[in-house]
Amino acid sequence: MATNERFWEQLPRMDRKERAKQFIPFSPLRGYEELLRAKEREVEAQANFPSPNPESHP
């Protein structure tokens, strides 16, 4: 384990602000969550209204 300990000793200490940036939520697809929410509302709205022709749906 001596080699592992030396490895960590050689690394420079990271500033707290820089370290905190690693844990900021990351969203690679901008607008994707909003798109999903809009689709969810659309599906819920369709589920709340019965079909005008009950014979067309089982």
Buried (B, 14 or more C-beta within 10 A) or exposed (E): EEEEEEEEEEEEEEEEEEEEEEEEEEEEEEEEEEEEEEEEEEEEEEEEEEEEEEEEEE
